Amino acid sequence: MSVDRKAWEEKVRKYTAPFARYGDIYAANASFLADIETRWYVNSDGSEIEVSRPIYYLYLTAQMKADDGMDLPRYESFYSPMRGGCPLTRRC
């Protein structure tokens, strides 16, 4: 599997840039994962089917504290089976 690492680094920087605008955020993280998922289908007749497909995940997290000291975590995750990541950006 090949991934355009530089393009995804730029996308992750773009997605996390708004974090810098909020001084109340004390922790933030962004992770991108690309993998190949393989599934096997076997039935009682002995037939077997193997299906492999790429999967792409983008995870964003941020944490801040409320005025009363309560932690306010925020987690977002996005999944796409498409190489271009169209569902990740929601702009096709």
Steps between C-alpha positions, in 0.01 A plus 500: 500500500630843417384824658601851404650580839578862423144569383354343813741689727377821338136395544550416868672835556209675329242311709681576827586865426181626673625350828760778523223764508364375829727560797277288723600179322776344709540174305432408140594216270443396142570155359470362150498128434499318167468124489376214290208308639465138390189295562442136424159354431463127535176306471403144581545398133871568536493809280739773605517865401777735605437873471762764572447873497680807625364687798592848618435645846546850633474557877487845660493567874508815709467564871421811696370585847177671591504793741409260782801276421305223328686335208331550166639247252395499135565208267425474130582212271454469127514189283532466126540200272608740222860587420425868447327516835198680358273399791772618737493852359133482399598695189498288187 
